[in-house]
Amino acid sequence: EKVNKYGGKCGGSLGMWESSGWISDCDPYGWFQWYCRFYQGRRCSDDQRQITRWTKSAGIKGRFRSQLCNKILAAQTTSDDASISPVIRQTLLHWGLEVTPTVLECHENRVKN
């Protein structure tokens, strides 16, 4: 919690991830390690699973991205208002996404149409 930008508890512990079998042998430090290696050109058997996880969480129609954008719009505030869902914001940071005015505008245009 102390190292999280928004100060809230977010996600499970390493022990929980290990005991659940969610840590891949090719990337024992998780999604961020996978992403860095994928970006550098490495391909592995875990690629599709990780891409699907990101898409469902932080992608254009991702649940956390959509939830946060909807809450910001409902509160009629700006994308940088940290009082709106700090835990969801931290979750999205873990997925490499920070909701910016552009992200919020994209979401607003998508849900209007």
Buried (B, 14 or more C-beta within 10 A) or exposed (E): EEEBEBEBEBEEEEEEBEEEEEBBEEBEEBBEEBBEBBEEEEEBEBBEEBBEBBEEBBBEEBEBBBBBBBBBBEEEEEBEBEEBBBBBBBBBBBBEBEBEEEBBEBBBEEEEE
